[in-house]
Amino acid sequence: MGVMKTTLDIQGELLARAKLHARETGRPLSAIVEEGLRHVLYATPVRNRYRLPDLSVGYASDHDPLESYTWRDIRDMVYDREDAR
């Protein structure tokens, strides 16, 4: 894909700093913007994955107290339906 022109809205102070950096390094502003985009797009994201806390009760080897119920029975108990009692 070749070079494409576009218009961006950039916060004034950030643009001024980018232009200064471009002048100081002797590079065009577009090269600075492209470098910044590449840095963001190709950098390995550092994300801390959220882990659900383990709120288990009992042990996996324990008897399952819901084993004798059907899904319908459990649903009825959850929604506190009279005919489930």
Backbone atoms as SQL, in Angstrom:
CREATE TABLE atoms (id INTEGER PRIMARY KEY, chain TEXT, resi INTEGER, resn TEXT, atom TEXT, x REAL, y REAL, z REAL);
INSERT INTO atoms VALUES
  (1, 'A', 1, 'MET', 'N', 0.846, -1.170, 0.000),
  (2, 'A', 1, 'MET', 'CA', 0.000, 0.000, 0.000),
  (3, 'A', 1, 'MET', 'C', 0.891, 1.232, 0.000),
  (4, 'A', 2, 'GLY', 'N', 0.570, 2.206, -0.790),
  (5, 'A', 2, 'GLY', 'CA', 1.382, 3.406, -0.921),
  (6, 'A', 2, 'GLY', 'C', 1.088, 4.429, 0.150),
  (7, 'A', 3, 'VAL', 'N', 1.616, 5.601, -0.065),
  (8, 'A', 3, 'VAL', 'CA', 1.423, 6.705, 0.868),
  (9, 'A', 3, 'VAL', 'C', 0.023, 7.272, 0.678),
  (10, 'A', 4, 'MET', 'N', -0.634, 7.562, 1.776),
  (11, 'A', 4, 'MET', 'CA', -1.980, 8.129, 1.732),
  (12, 'A', 4, 'MET', 'C', -1.997, 9.407, 2.554),
  (13, 'A', 5, 'LYS', 'N', -2.765, 10.356, 2.114),
  (14, 'A', 5, 'LYS', 'CA', -2.929, 11.604, 2.863),
  (15, 'A', 5, 'LYS', 'C', -4.161, 11.483, 3.751),
  (16, 'A', 6, 'THR', 'N', -4.083, 12.103, 4.920),
  (17, 'A', 6, 'THR', 'CA', -5.219, 12.117, 5.835),
  (18, 'A', 6, 'THR', 'C', -5.149, 13.369, 6.693),
  (19, 'A', 7, 'THR', 'N', -6.210, 13.658, 7.382),
  (20, 'A', 7, 'THR', 'CA', -6.265, 14.794, 8.297),
  (21, 'A', 7, 'THR', 'C', -6.500, 14.258, 9.695),
  (22, 'A', 8, 'LEU', 'N', -5.710, 14.740, 10.622),
  (23, 'A', 8, 'LEU', 'CA', -5.836, 14.314, 12.011),
  (24, 'A', 8, 'LEU', 'C', -6.045, 15.521, 12.900),
  (25, 'A', 9, 'ASP', 'N', -6.823, 15.367, 13.938),
  (26, 'A', 9, 'ASP', 'CA', -6.940, 16.374, 14.984),
  (27, 'A', 9, 'ASP', 'C', -6.006, 15.938, 16.106),
  (28, 'A', 10, 'ILE', 'N', -5.001, 16.765, 16.375),
  (29, 'A', 10, 'ILE', 'CA', -4.008, 16.440, 17.399),
  (30, 'A', 10, 'ILE', 'C', -3.983, 17.586, 18.402),
  (31, 'A', 11, 'GLN', 'N', -3.922, 17.255, 19.669),
  (32, 'A', 11, 'GLN', 'CA', -3.873, 18.256, 20.736),
  (33, 'A', 11, 'GLN', 'C', -2.682, 19.181, 20.474),
  (34, 'A', 12, 'GLY', 'N', -2.896, 20.483, 20.646),
  (35, 'A', 12, 'GLY', 'CA', -1.920, 21.508, 20.285),
  (36, 'A', 12, 'GLY', 'C', -0.530, 21.315, 20.861),
  (37, 'A', 13, 'GLU', 'N', -0.441, 21.054, 22.152),
  (38, 'A', 13, 'GLU', 'CA', 0.865, 20.890, 22.793),
  (39, 'A', 13, 'GLU', 'C', 1.597, 19.674, 22.241),
  (40, 'A', 14, 'LEU', 'N', 0.849, 18.602, 22.007),
  (41, 'A', 14, 'LEU', 'CA', 1.464, 17.391, 21.458),
  (42, 'A', 14, 'LEU', 'C', 2.002, 17.645, 20.050),
  (43, 'A', 15, 'LEU', 'N', 1.243, 18.349, 19.237),
  (44, 'A', 15, 'LEU', 'CA', 1.688, 18.673, 17.887),
  (45, 'A', 15, 'LEU', 'C', 2.935, 19.558, 17.916),
  (46, 'A', 16, 'ALA', 'N', 2.951, 20.535, 18.814),
  (47, 'A', 16, 'ALA', 'CA', 4.120, 21.413, 18.935),
  (48, 'A', 16, 'ALA', 'C', 5.355, 20.613, 19.319),
  (49, 'A', 17, 'ARG', 'N', 5.204, 19.685, 20.248),
  (50, 'A', 17, 'ARG', 'CA', 6.339, 18.842, 20.663),
  (51, 'A', 17, 'ARG', 'C', 6.795, 17.946, 19.529),
  (52, 'A', 18, 'ALA', 'N', 5.835, 17.416, 18.752),
  (53, 'A', 18, 'ALA', 'CA', 6.189, 16.555, 17.619),
  (54, 'A', 18, 'ALA', 'C', 6.936, 17.348, 16.554),
  (55, 'A', 19, 'LYS', 'N', 6.490, 18.573, 16.275),
  (56, 'A', 19, 'LYS', 'CA', 7.172, 19.424, 15.287),
  (57, 'A', 19, 'LYS', 'C', 8.582, 19.775, 15.755),
  (58, 'A', 20, 'LEU', 'N', 8.734, 20.075, 17.032),
  (59, 'A', 20, 'LEU', 'CA', 10.050, 20.376, 17.587),
  (60, 'A', 20, 'LEU', 'C', 10.962, 19.166, 17.457),
  (61, 'A', 21, 'HIS', 'N', 10.436, 18.001, 17.793),
  (62, 'A', 21, 'HIS', 'CA', 11.223, 16.767, 17.684),
  (63, 'A', 21, 'HIS', 'C', 11.631, 16.525, 16.227),
  (64, 'A', 22, 'ALA', 'N', 10.716, 16.776, 15.312),
  (65, 'A', 22, 'ALA', 'CA', 11.012, 16.603, 13.885),
  (66, 'A', 22, 'ALA', 'C', 12.145, 17.542, 13.461),
  (67, 'A', 23, 'ARG', 'N', 12.079, 18.795, 13.894),
  (68, 'A', 23, 'ARG', 'CA', 13.149, 19.759, 13.556),
  (69, 'A', 23, 'ARG', 'C', 14.481, 19.335, 14.151),
  (70, 'A', 24, 'GLU', 'N', 14.441, 18.944, 15.429),
  (71, 'A', 24, 'GLU', 'CA', 15.686, 18.568, 16.119),
  (72, 'A', 24, 'GLU', 'C', 16.336, 17.332, 15.513),
  (73, 'A', 25, 'THR', 'N', 15.540, 16.424, 14.989),
  (74, 'A', 25, 'THR', 'CA', 16.090, 15.194, 14.407),
  (75, 'A', 25, 'THR', 'C', 16.258, 15.285, 12.896),
  (76, 'A', 26, 'GLY', 'N', 15.818, 16.397, 12.313),
  (77, 'A', 26, 'GLY', 'CA', 15.967, 16.581, 10.875),
  (78, 'A', 26, 'GLY', 'C', 15.086, 15.654, 10.061),
  (79, 'A', 27, 'ARG', 'N', 13.945, 15.308, 10.615),
  (80, 'A', 27, 'ARG', 'CA', 13.023, 14.400, 9.922),
  (81, 'A', 27, 'ARG', 'C', 11.701, 15.114, 9.696),
  (82, 'A', 28, 'PRO', 'N', 10.943, 14.686, 8.686),
  (83, 'A', 28, 'PRO', 'CA', 9.627, 15.300, 8.476),
  (84, 'A', 28, 'PRO', 'C', 8.648, 14.878, 9.574),
  (85, 'A', 29, 'LEU', 'N', 7.669, 15.739, 9.820),
  (86, 'A', 29, 'LEU', 'CA', 6.655, 15.452, 10.830),
  (87, 'A', 29, 'LEU', 'C', 5.947, 14.133, 10.533),
  (88, 'A', 30, 'SER', 'N', 5.678, 13.851, 9.272),
  (89, 'A', 30, 'SER', 'CA', 4.990, 12.597, 8.921),
  (90, 'A', 30, 'SER', 'C', 5.788, 11.379, 9.381),
  (91, 'A', 31, 'ALA', 'N', 7.122, 11.449, 9.321),
  (92, 'A', 31, 'ALA', 'CA', 7.952, 10.324, 9.778),
  (93, 'A', 31, 'ALA', 'C', 7.818, 10.133, 11.281),
  (94, 'A', 32, 'ILE', 'N', 7.716, 11.236, 12.011),
  (95, 'A', 32, 'ILE', 'CA', 7.555, 11.155, 13.469),
  (96, 'A', 32, 'ILE', 'C', 6.204, 10.518, 13.803),
  (97, 'A', 33, 'VAL', 'N', 5.150, 10.950, 13.107),
  (98, 'A', 33, 'VAL', 'CA', 3.813, 10.400, 13.343),
  (99, 'A', 33, 'VAL', 'C', 3.792, 8.912, 12.991),
  (100, 'A', 34, 'GLU', 'N', 4.372, 8.542, 11.847),
  (101, 'A', 34, 'GLU', 'CA', 4.413, 7.126, 11.460),
  (102, 'A', 34, 'GLU', 'C', 5.175, 6.300, 12.487),
  (103, 'A', 35, 'GLU', 'N', 6.296, 6.817, 12.966),
  (104, 'A', 35, 'GLU', 'CA', 7.076, 6.093, 13.973),
  (105, 'A', 35, 'GLU', 'C', 6.260, 5.876, 15.242),
  (106, 'A', 36, 'GLY', 'N', 5.543, 6.920, 15.659),
  (107, 'A', 36, 'GLY', 'CA', 4.703, 6.783, 16.848),
  (108, 'A', 36, 'GLY', 'C', 3.605, 5.753, 16.655),
  (109, 'A', 37, 'LEU', 'N', 2.967, 5.764, 15.485),
  (110, 'A', 37, 'LEU', 'CA', 1.924, 4.777, 15.212),
  (111, 'A', 37, 'LEU', 'C', 2.497, 3.365, 15.195),
  (112, 'A', 38, 'ARG', 'N', 3.656, 3.198, 14.551),
  (113, 'A', 38, 'ARG', 'CA', 4.276, 1.860, 14.529),
  (114, 'A', 38, 'ARG', 'C', 4.606, 1.386, 15.937),
  (115, 'A', 39, 'HIS', 'N', 5.118, 2.312, 16.741),
  (116, 'A', 39, 'HIS', 'CA', 5.468, 1.956, 18.116),
  (117, 'A', 39, 'HIS', 'C', 4.243, 1.444, 18.873),
  (118, 'A', 40, 'VAL', 'N', 3.120, 2.111, 18.733),
  (119, 'A', 40, 'VAL', 'CA', 1.893, 1.720, 19.433),
  (120, 'A', 40, 'VAL', 'C', 1.318, 0.433, 18.847),
  (121, 'A', 41, 'LEU', 'N', 1.283, 0.333, 17.517),
  (122, 'A', 41, 'LEU', 'CA', 0.625, -0.802, 16.872),
  (123, 'A', 41, 'LEU', 'C', 1.416, -2.102, 16.944),
  (124, 'A', 42, 'TYR', 'N', 2.737, -2.004, 16.987),
  (125, 'A', 42, 'TYR', 'CA', 3.547, -3.220, 16.978),
  (126, 'A', 42, 'TYR', 'C', 4.118, -3.590, 18.327),
  (127, 'A', 43, 'ALA', 'N', 3.929, -2.749, 19.307),
  (128, 'A', 43, 'ALA', 'CA', 4.423, -3.060, 20.647),
  (129, 'A', 43, 'ALA', 'C', 3.605, -4.193, 21.253),
  (130, 'A', 44, 'THR', 'N', 4.253, -5.020, 22.018),
  (131, 'A', 44, 'THR', 'CA', 3.560, -6.101, 22.712),
  (132, 'A', 44, 'THR', 'C', 2.718, -5.484, 23.819),
  (133, 'A', 45, 'PRO', 'N', 1.415, -5.725, 23.774),
  (134, 'A', 45, 'PRO', 'CA', 0.569, -5.130, 24.813),
  (135, 'A', 45, 'PRO', 'C', 0.897, -5.709, 26.184),
  (136, 'A', 46, 'VAL', 'N', 0.975, -4.841, 27.153),
  (137, 'A', 46, 'VAL', 'CA', 1.221, -5.263, 28.526),
  (138, 'A', 46, 'VAL', 'C', -0.105, -5.133, 29.249),
  (139, 'A', 47, 'ARG', 'N', -0.810, -6.228, 29.277),
  (140, 'A', 47, 'ARG', 'CA', -2.120, -6.216, 29.933),
  (141, 'A', 47, 'ARG', 'C', -2.121, -7.255, 31.037),
  (142, 'A', 48, 'ASN', 'N', -2.543, -6.835, 32.156),
  (143, 'A', 48, 'ASN', 'CA', -2.712, -7.775, 33.257),
  (144, 'A', 48, 'ASN', 'C', -4.097, -8.382, 33.120),
  (145, 'A', 49, 'ARG', 'N', -4.130, -9.653, 32.795),
  (146, 'A', 49, 'ARG', 'CA', -5.412, -10.315, 32.642),
  (147, 'A', 49, 'ARG', 'C', -6.091, -10.429, 33.991),
  (148, 'A', 50, 'TYR', 'N', -7.368, -10.145, 33.996),
  (149, 'A', 50, 'TYR', 'CA', -8.135, -10.270, 35.227),
  (150, 'A', 50, 'TYR', 'C', -8.386, -11.750, 35.493),
  (151, 'A', 51, 'ARG', 'N', -8.146, -12.158, 36.688),
  (152, 'A', 51, 'ARG', 'CA', -8.416, -13.542, 37.085),
  (153, 'A', 51, 'ARG', 'C', -9.525, -13.525, 38.134),
  (154, 'A', 52, 'LEU', 'N', -10.500, -14.361, 37.894),
  (155, 'A', 52, 'LEU', 'CA', -11.580, -14.467, 38.871),
  (156, 'A', 52, 'LEU', 'C', -11.028, -15.046, 40.166),
  (157, 'A', 53, 'PRO', 'N', -11.441, -14.509, 41.298),
  (158, 'A', 53, 'PRO', 'CA', -10.984, -15.084, 42.558),
  (159, 'A', 53, 'PRO', 'C', -11.622, -16.462, 42.755),
  (160, 'A', 54, 'ASP', 'N', -10.883, -17.346, 43.381),
  (161, 'A', 54, 'ASP', 'CA', -11.397, -18.690, 43.647),
  (162, 'A', 54, 'ASP', 'C', -12.276, -18.623, 44.889),
  (163, 'A', 55, 'LEU', 'N', -13.582, -18.691, 44.692),
  (164, 'A', 55, 'LEU', 'CA', -14.529, -18.645, 45.801),
  (165, 'A', 55, 'LEU', 'C', -15.172, -20.012, 46.024),
  (166, 'A', 56, 'SER', 'N', -14.426, -21.044, 45.653),
  (167, 'A', 56, 'SER', 'CA', -14.937, -22.408, 45.802),
  (168, 'A', 56, 'SER', 'C', -15.207, -22.721, 47.267),
  (169, 'A', 57, 'VAL', 'N', -16.168, -23.592, 47.467),
  (170, 'A', 57, 'VAL', 'CA', -16.507, -24.047, 48.804),
  (171, 'A', 57, 'VAL', 'C', -16.402, -25.563, 48.797),
  (172, 'A', 58, 'GLY', 'N', -15.754, -26.104, 49.789),
  (173, 'A', 58, 'GLY', 'CA', -15.629, -27.558, 49.873),
  (174, 'A', 58, 'GLY', 'C', -14.507, -28.078, 48.989),
  (175, 'A', 59, 'TYR', 'N', -14.602, -29.376, 48.666),
  (176, 'A', 59, 'TYR', 'CA', -13.565, -30.035, 47.878),
  (177, 'A', 59, 'TYR', 'C', -14.200, -30.710, 46.670),
  (178, 'A', 60, 'ALA', 'N', -13.429, -30.859, 45.636),
  (179, 'A', 60, 'ALA', 'CA', -13.936, -31.477, 44.408),
  (180, 'A', 60, 'ALA', 'C', -14.400, -32.905, 44.662),
  (181, 'A', 61, 'SER', 'N', -13.828, -33.574, 45.632),
  (182, 'A', 61, 'SER', 'CA', -14.190, -34.960, 45.918),
  (183, 'A', 61, 'SER', 'C', -15.451, -35.090, 46.779),
  (184, 'A', 62, 'ASP', 'N', -15.961, -33.975, 47.312),
  (185, 'A', 62, 'ASP', 'CA', -17.166, -34.001, 48.135),
  (186, 'A', 62, 'ASP', 'C', -18.386, -34.398, 47.314),
  (187, 'A', 63, 'HIS', 'N', -19.395, -34.934, 47.978),
  (188, 'A', 63, 'HIS', 'CA', -20.668, -35.292, 47.348),
  (189, 'A', 63, 'HIS', 'C', -21.349, -34.023, 46.859),
  (190, 'A', 64, 'ASP', 'N', -21.894, -34.060, 45.653),
  (191, 'A', 64, 'ASP', 'CA', -22.596, -32.915, 45.075),
  (192, 'A', 64, 'ASP', 'C', -24.017, -32.896, 45.613),
  (193, 'A', 65, 'PRO', 'N', -24.387, -31.866, 46.399),
  (194, 'A', 65, 'PRO', 'CA', -25.727, -31.826, 46.992),
  (195, 'A', 65, 'PRO', 'C', -26.828, -31.592, 45.952),
  (196, 'A', 66, 'LEU', 'N', -26.477, -31.160, 44.746),
  (197, 'A', 66, 'LEU', 'CA', -27.482, -30.912, 43.708),
  (198, 'A', 66, 'LEU', 'C', -27.625, -32.088, 42.743),
  (199, 'A', 67, 'GLU', 'N', -26.870, -33.118, 42.971),
  (200, 'A', 67, 'GLU', 'CA', -26.819, -34.252, 42.049),
  (201, 'A', 67, 'GLU', 'C', -28.188, -34.917, 41.835),
  (202, 'A', 68, 'SER', 'N', -29.007, -34.934, 42.837),
  (203, 'A', 68, 'SER', 'CA', -30.293, -35.625, 42.721),
  (204, 'A', 68, 'SER', 'C', -31.380, -34.766, 42.071),
  (205, 'A', 69, 'TYR', 'N', -31.081, -33.511, 41.757),
  (206, 'A', 69, 'TYR', 'CA', -32.069, -32.611, 41.163),
  (207, 'A', 69, 'TYR', 'C', -31.879, -32.504, 39.650),
  (208, 'A', 70, 'THR', 'N', -32.971, -32.230, 38.946),
  (209, 'A', 70, 'THR', 'CA', -32.890, -31.934, 37.517),
  (210, 'A', 70, 'THR', 'C', -32.650, -30.437, 37.362),
  (211, 'A', 71, 'TRP', 'N', -32.296, -30.022, 36.142),
  (212, 'A', 71, 'TRP', 'CA', -32.122, -28.594, 35.890),
  (213, 'A', 71, 'TRP', 'C', -33.417, -27.832, 36.151),
  (214, 'A', 72, 'ARG', 'N', -34.521, -28.425, 35.800),
  (215, 'A', 72, 'ARG', 'CA', -35.821, -27.783, 36.032),
  (216, 'A', 72, 'ARG', 'C', -36.052, -27.572, 37.530),
  (217, 'A', 73, 'ASP', 'N', -35.725, -28.596, 38.342),
  (218, 'A', 73, 'ASP', 'CA', -35.865, -28.464, 39.802),
  (219, 'A', 73, 'ASP', 'C', -35.007, -27.316, 40.331),
  (220, 'A', 74, 'ILE', 'N', -33.778, -27.252, 39.868),
  (221, 'A', 74, 'ILE', 'CA', -32.854, -26.211, 40.333),
  (222, 'A', 74, 'ILE', 'C', -33.354, -24.833, 39.907),
  (223, 'A', 75, 'ARG', 'N', -33.793, -24.724, 38.656),
  (224, 'A', 75, 'ARG', 'CA', -34.324, -23.453, 38.173),
  (225, 'A', 75, 'ARG', 'C', -35.506, -23.008, 39.025),
  (226, 'A', 76, 'ASP', 'N', -36.403, -23.939, 39.307),
  (227, 'A', 76, 'ASP', 'CA', -37.570, -23.606, 40.118),
  (228, 'A', 76, 'ASP', 'C', -37.161, -23.159, 41.522),
  (229, 'A', 77, 'MET', 'N', -36.151, -23.804, 42.092),
  (230, 'A', 77, 'MET', 'CA', -35.683, -23.404, 43.425),
  (231, 'A', 77, 'MET', 'C', -35.033, -22.020, 43.373),
  (232, 'A', 78, 'VAL', 'N', -34.255, -21.758, 42.320),
  (233, 'A', 78, 'VAL', 'CA', -33.585, -20.461, 42.189),
  (234, 'A', 78, 'VAL', 'C', -34.606, -19.343, 42.086),
  (235, 'A', 79, 'TYR', 'N', -35.657, -19.578, 41.311),
  (236, 'A', 79, 'TYR', 'CA', -36.677, -18.551, 41.129),
  (237, 'A', 79, 'TYR', 'C', -37.792, -18.650, 42.159),
  (238, 'A', 80, 'ASP', 'N', -37.602, -19.505, 43.164),
  (239, 'A', 80, 'ASP', 'CA', -38.494, -19.621, 44.306),
  (240, 'A', 80, 'ASP', 'C', -39.942, -19.860, 43.886),
  (241, 'A', 81, 'ARG', 'N', -40.107, -20.811, 42.991),
  (242, 'A', 81, 'ARG', 'CA', -41.466, -21.140, 42.538),
  (243, 'A', 81, 'ARG', 'C', -42.115, -22.065, 43.561),
  (244, 'A', 82, 'GLU', 'N', -43.379, -21.842, 43.813),
  (245, 'A', 82, 'GLU', 'CA', -44.122, -22.581, 44.833),
  (246, 'A', 82, 'GLU', 'C', -44.150, -24.077, 44.542),
  (247, 'A', 83, 'ASP', 'N', -44.277, -24.453, 43.272),
  (248, 'A', 83, 'ASP', 'CA', -44.426, -25.877, 42.962),
  (249, 'A', 83, 'ASP', 'C', -43.109, -26.637, 43.124),
  (250, 'A', 84, 'ALA', 'N', -42.025, -25.946, 43.399),
  (251, 'A', 84, 'ALA', 'CA', -40.721, -26.592, 43.590),
  (252, 'A', 84, 'ALA', 'C', -40.555, -27.097, 45.005),
  (253, 'A', 85, 'ARG', 'N', -41.445, -26.716, 45.885),
  (254, 'A', 85, 'ARG', 'CA', -41.280, -27.102, 47.291),
  (255, 'A', 85, 'ARG', 'C', -41.938, -28.402, 47.604);
